Amino acid sequence: MGSTGGGTRSAPDAAERVARRQGTGRRAGPADPYAQEAAAVRTGLVREIVAGGGLTDPAWRAAFEEVPRHLFVPYYFETEEAGEAGDVGETGGAGEASAADEAGTDGRAGSDGRAVGDGRAVGDGGAGGDGRADEPGGASATGEGGGARGTVGCTRLWRDDPHPLRRARWLAGAYADVPLATRVRDGELITSSSQPSLMARMLQALRVRDGDRVLEIGAGTGYNAALLAHRLGEAHVTTLDLDPEITEAARNHLAAAGFRPAVVTGDGARGCPLHAPYDRIIATCAVASVPPAWLGQCRPDALILTPLATGLITLRVADARHAEGRFLATPAYFVPLRGSGPPPERVPTCGLPSRPLLDDSFRFLLNLAAGHLEPVEALALWEHEGRPGRERYGVTVRDERQWAWLDEPEGAYGWPLGPPDRLQSFV
């Protein structure tokens, strides 16, 4: 059967996948002293994701079993939240982020609702930073959490730390089902590697088929691109980021793991026409509206998966000017596409009772309709319509118009995309 039910082409068995990767030039990376131990903890991570209902596609399960995440996070930061933090992601505009918070405070990431306090650290990309692998271990920093509000203290774990116990913590953390903050700039958490279970859900939702060409908006650490290359072959994968430091690091990580997909430095909103047309585009940063260039670089019937508001929208592309689709049920919090304008302001919640603000489905509506519905109007709609979840909402792109809607594209409730006052997500 197809890899995720996205077409009639069948997923290859293990031998075919190996042959395809060899045929696309996958090379052995340098010797890895952690390979044996990492394989054991990686197996545990995959089992955890499967137990949670993920990785139902054997091809994606094989990718997570075989691609070594620790090669993509030679260092990362354990963070301690001291205020409000948020989630960062992986892109030429920010990153591959993790997902839901339990209460109404900002940036308590983790797609299963666990608070991880990662200081907007949920994706692989974003801007460059000064947490580098050639620095001595044990560095710490405090500052605004990756575009979040509040101060986050962090301790650096490092592959080459001279202390065995700290190296063991580094390896165990590399295979924990949590986002990992990977870059710090001027005391501010900038980028991270996404929560693996969220990555698994997004990749399966992409519904790739053998032979599909995929553009990833947000190179990050390169881990997501490696998973795509494992599944499709590196010749079919292009990953893009705005920051040359990010793309250089991703390219090096990919090479260490034996992959050579196209890694491009550029503006995520403009896509990558060099390797177009694409059958799939996956973004790891939030957009206020769908960049027209993405549709123009897709084949008819292509699929675009991107964070929008605090959800994940899947759009089926009809042509360069038309696309439509619904949100997944999964919450997801990502930083905005970098280079797309000044930072947004916070969504107002004045006059609202506290109880609805604790409900994730209401906060999603507040973000989706920000600038077009007053908060009290959003509350009345949410209650009248039975507190709808994300999967009841969708997005339509029709020529120059883009709008979000509830239940039906031409139904009673719809809002233009792209808040005029650039309000910031309330999470």
C-alpha positions in Angstrom: 0.0 0.0 0.0 1.0 3.6 -0.3 3.3 5.0 2.4 0.5 6.8 4.1 -2.4 6.2 1.9 -1.5 9.2 -0.3 -1.5 7.4 -3.6 -1.5 4.1 -5.4 2.3 3.6 -5.5 3.4 1.1 -2.9 5.9 1.6 -0.1 9.1 -0.4 -0.7 10.2 -3.2 1.6 13.5 -2.9 3.6 15.7 -4.3 0.8 14.2 -1.9 -1.7 14.7 1.1 0.6 18.4 0.2 1.1 18.9 -0.2 -2.7 17.2 3.1 -3.4 19.3 5.0 -0.8 22.5 3.4 -2.3 21.3 4.4 -5.7 20.9 8.0 -4.7 24.4 8.2 -3.4 24.0 7.7 0.3 27.6 7.4 1.7 28.9 6.1 5.0 29.6 8.9 7.4 32.7 9.1 9.7 33.0 6.5 12.5 30.5 7.1 15.3 31.7 6.1 18.7 28.1 6.3 20.0 26.6 4.2 17.3 25.9 1.0 19.3 24.6 2.7 22.5 22.6 5.2 20.4 20.9 2.3 18.5 19.5 1.0 21.8 18.1 4.2 23.0 16.7 5.0 19.6 14.8 1.8 19.6 13.2 2.9 22.9 12.2 6.2 21.4 10.5 4.5 18.4 8.7 2.2 20.8 7.4 5.2 22.8 6.2 6.9 19.6 4.5 3.8 18.4 2.9 3.2 21.8 1.4 6.7 21.5 -0.2 5.9 18.2 2.5 7.2 15.9 4.6 5.7 13.1 1.9 3.5 11.8 3.5 3.6 8.4 6.4 1.0 8.2 8.5 3.2 5.9 8.5 6.1 8.4 9.0 3.8 11.3 12.1 2.4 9.5 13.4 6.0 9.0 13.1 6.8 12.7 14.7 3.5 13.6 17.7 4.0 11.3 18.4 7.8 11.2 20.6 8.7 14.1 19.2 11.8 15.7 22.3 12.3 18.0 24.4 13.2 14.9 22.1 16.2 14.3 22.3 17.5 17.9 26.0 17.4 18.9 25.1 19.8 21.6 21.8 21.2 23.0 20.6 23.2 26.0 18.6 22.0 28.9 16.4 24.9 29.8 14.9 26.1 33.0 11.9 28.3 32.6 11.7 31.4 34.7 8.7 33.2 33.2 6.9 32.7 30.0 8.6 30.9 27.1 7.4 29.7 23.8 8.3 27.3 21.0 10.9 27.7 18.3 11.2 25.9 15.0 13.2 24.8 12.1 13.0 27.0 9.1 14.2 29.6 6.6 11.9 31.5 8.6 12.0 29.6 11.9 11.4 26.1 12.7 10.1 22.7 13.1 8.3 23.1 16.3 6.6 21.0 19.0 3.1 21.3 20.1 0.5 21.8 22.8 0.4 23.5 26.2 -1.6 22.4 29.2 -2.8 25.7 30.6 -3.0 29.2 29.2 0.6 30.2 29.5 3.0 30.7 26.7 5.4 28.2 25.3 4.9 25.0 27.3 5.7 22.8 24.5 5.2 19.2 23.8 2.6 17.8 21.5 1.1 15.6 24.2 0.5 18.6 26.4 3.6 18.1 28.6 5.3 21.3 29.8 8.8 21.2 28.7 9.8 24.9 29.2 12.0 24.9 26.1 12.1 28.7 25.6 10.6 28.6 22.1 12.7 25.6 21.4 10.7 23.2 19.4 12.1 23.2 15.9 15.4 22.7 14.2 15.9 26.0 12.5 15.7 29.7 13.0 18.6 32.1 13.2 22.1 31.1 13.9 23.5 31.1 17.4 26.5 30.9 19.5 26.0 27.5 21.1 28.6 25.7 19.0 29.9 22.2 19.2 33.5 23.3 19.4 33.0 25.3 22.6 33.7 23.7 26.0 30.7 22.1 27.6 28.7 23.4 30.5 27.9 26.8 29.1 24.8 28.5 30.4 22.8 31.5 29.4 19.7 33.4 30.3 17.6 35.7 28.2 14.4 36.0 26.2 13.3 32.5 25.1 13.6 32.4 21.4 11.2 35.1 20.7 9.2 34.2 23.8 8.4 36.4 26.7 10.4 35.7 29.8 13.8 34.6 30.9 15.1 31.1 30.4 18.2 29.7 32.0 19.9 26.9 30.2 22.7 24.4 30.6 24.6 23.0 27.7 25.0 19.3 27.1 27.7 18.3 24.7 28.8 15.2 22.8 32.5 15.7 23.6 32.0 16.8 27.2 35.0 15.4 29.3 32.6 14.2 32.0 31.2 10.7 31.2 27.9 11.3 33.1 27.3 14.5 31.2 27.9 12.7 27.9 25.5 10.0 29.0 22.9 12.7 29.7 23.5 14.2 26.3 22.9 10.9 24.5 19.8 10.0 26.6 18.4 13.5 25.9 19.0 13.2 22.2 16.5 10.4 22.1 13.9 11.7 24.5 10.6 12.6 22.9 11.0 16.3 23.6 12.2 19.3 21.6 15.9 20.2 22.1 17.1 23.8 22.2 20.2 23.8 19.9 21.2 27.4 19.5 21.6 30.4 21.8 22.3 33.9 20.7 23.1 36.7 23.1 21.5 34.6 25.9 18.4 34.0 23.8 17.2 30.6 22.7 16.9 30.7 19.0 16.5 27.3 17.5 15.9 23.7 18.4 15.2 20.1 17.2 11.5 19.2 17.2 9.8 16.7 19.4 10.1 13.5 17.4 6.5 12.3 17.9 5.3 15.6 16.4 7.7 15.2 13.5 6.4 11.7 13.0 2.8 12.9 12.8 3.7 15.7 10.4 5.6 13.4 8.1 2.9 10.9 7.9 0.3 13.6 7.3 2.4 14.6 4.3 1.3 11.4 2.6 4.3 11.0 0.4 4.6 8.5 -2.4 7.6 6.9 -3.9 9.1 9.3 -6.4 7.7 12.4 -4.8 9.8 15.5 -4.7 9.7 17.4 -1.4 10.7 20.9 -0.4 11.2 21.5 3.3 11.0 25.1 4.4 13.3 25.2 7.4 16.5 23.1 7.3 17.2 23.4 11.0 19.6 20.7 12.2 18.9 18.6 9.1 17.3 15.7 11.0 13.9 16.1 9.3 15.6 16.3 5.9 17.4 13.1 6.7 14.2 11.3 7.5 12.7 12.5 4.2 15.9 11.4 2.4 15.7 8.0 4.0 12.1 7.6 2.9 12.3 9.0 -0.6 16.0 9.1 -1.6 18.1 12.2 -1.2 17.7 13.2 -4.8 14.1 13.9 -4.1 14.6 16.2 -1.1 15.4 19.9 -0.9 15.7 21.7 2.4 15.9 25.5 2.7 16.8 28.0 5.4 17.3 31.7 5.5 20.4 31.6 7.6 23.7 30.4 6.0 25.0 29.3 9.4 21.9 27.0 9.8 22.3 25.6 6.3 26.0 24.9 6.7 25.5 23.1 10.0 22.6 21.1 8.5 24.7 20.1 5.5 27.5 18.9 7.8 25.1 16.9 10.0 23.5 15.3 7.0 26.9 14.3 5.6 27.9 12.8 9.0 24.7 10.6 8.7 25.5 9.7 5.1 22.9 11.9 3.3 23.4 14.5 0.6 20.0 16.2 -0.2 20.0 19.7 -1.6 20.5 22.2 1.2 19.8 25.7 0.0 20.1 29.1 1.7 17.2 31.4 0.8 14.0 33.1 1.8 11.4 30.5 2.8 8.5 32.6 1.6 10.0 32.4 -2.0 10.4 28.7 -1.9 13.1 27.2 -4.1 12.3 27.3 -7.8 15.6 25.7 -8.7 14.4 22.2 -7.9 10.6 22.8 -8.6 8.1 21.5 -9.3 7.3 19.7 -6.0 4.8 17.1 -5.0 5.0 18.1 -1.4 6.0 21.1 0.6 6.4 20.9 4.4 7.1 24.0 6.5 8.5 24.2 10.0 7.5 27.8 10.7 4.2 29.5 11.1 2.8 31.6 8.4 0.0 34.2 8.6 -1.0 33.3 5.1 0.2 30.9 2.4 3.1 32.3 0.3 1.9 32.4 -3.3 5.3 31.2 -4.5 4.7 27.8 -2.8 1.6 27.1 -4.9 3.5 28.2 -8.0 6.2 25.7 -7.4 3.8 22.7 -6.9 2.6 20.2 -9.3 -1.2 19.9 -9.6 -2.6 17.7 -6.8 0.5 18.5 -4.6 0.1 18.8 -0.8 1.3 21.6 1.4 1.6 21.1 5.1 2.4 24.2 7.2 1.8 25.6 10.6 -0.8 28.4 10.7 -2.2 30.0 13.8 -1.5 27.3 16.4 -2.4 24.4 14.1 -1.2 22.5 11.1 -3.0 23.0 7.8 -2.9 20.6 4.9 -3.7 22.1 1.5 -4.4 20.2 -1.7 -3.1 22.3 -4.6 -5.3 22.5 -7.7 -3.0 24.9 -9.6 -0.7 27.9 -9.0 -3.6 30.0 -7.7 -6.0 27.6 -6.0 -5.6 25.3 -2.9 -7.8 24.2 -0.1 -7.7 21.9 2.9 -8.4 21.3 6.6 -6.4 21.6 9.8 -5.1 18.5 11.5 -6.4 17.9 15.0 -2.8 18.2 16.4 -1.9 21.4 18.2 1.4 22.9 17.0 3.2 26.1 18.1 5.9 27.5 15.8 7.7 30.8 15.5 6.8 32.9 12.5 8.6 32.7 9.1 11.6 34.9 9.5 11.9 37.8 7.1 8.1 38.1 6.8 7.8 41.4 8.7 8.1 42.8 12.2 7.2 40.6 15.2 3.5 40.3 15.7 1.7 41.8 18.7 0.0 39.7 21.3 -3.6 38.6 20.7 -5.8 40.6 23.2 -7.8 38.6 25.7 -9.4 41.5 27.6 -12.9 40.9 28.9 -12.7 37.2 28.6 -13.4 34.8 31.5 -10.5 32.7 32.5 -12.0 29.2 32.0 -12.3 29.4 28.1 -8.7 30.6 28.0 -7.7 27.3 29.4 -9.3 25.4 26.5 -6.9 24.8 23.6 -9.7 24.8 21.0 -10.8 28.3 22.1 -7.2 29.6 22.0 -6.9 28.2 18.5 -9.9 30.2 17.3 -8.6 33.3 19.0 -5.4 33.0 17.0 -7.0 32.0 13.7 -9.5 34.9 13.7 -7.2 37.5 15.3 -7.7 40.9 14.0 -11.1 40.0 12.4 -13.1 38.9 15.4 -13.3 40.6 18.8 -12.4 38.2 21.6 -15.9 38.3 23.0 -17.3 37.5 19.5 -14.9 34.6 19.2 -16.1 33.3 22.6 -19.8 33.5 21.5 -19.1 31.7 18.3 -17.1 29.0 20.0 -19.8 28.3 22.5 -22.6 28.5 19.9 -20.9 26.0 17.6 -20.2 23.4 20.3 -16.6 24.3 21.0 -15.2 23.0 17.7 -11.8 21.4 17.4 -9.1 22.3 14.9 -10.3 19.6 12.4 -13.5 21.5 11.8 -11.6 24.5 10.4 -10.0 24.9 7.0 -8.3 27.3 4.6 -9.0 28.2 1.0 -6.7 30.0 -1.4 -8.5 31.4 -4.5 -6.6 33.7 -6.7 -5.6 36.7 -4.6 -7.9 35.8 -1.7 -7.1 33.6 1.2 -9.4 32.9 4.1 -10.0 30.5 7.0 -13.4 29.0 7.7 -15.4 26.8 10.0 -17.0 23.7 8.6 -17.4 24.9 5.0 -15.4 27.3 2.7 -18.6 29.2 1.8 -20.2 28.7 5.2 -21.4 31.1 7.8 -18.0 31.7 9.4 -14.9 32.9 7.6 -11.9 35.2 8.2 -9.3 36.6 5.8 -5.8 35.3 6.5 -2.9 37.6 7.4 -4.0 39.7 10.5 -3.7 43.3 9.5 -2.2 44.3 12.9 0.1 41.2 13.0 -1.2 39.9 16.3 1.0 37.4 18.1 -0.4 33.9 18.9 -2.0 33.5 22.3 -0.9 30.1 23.5 
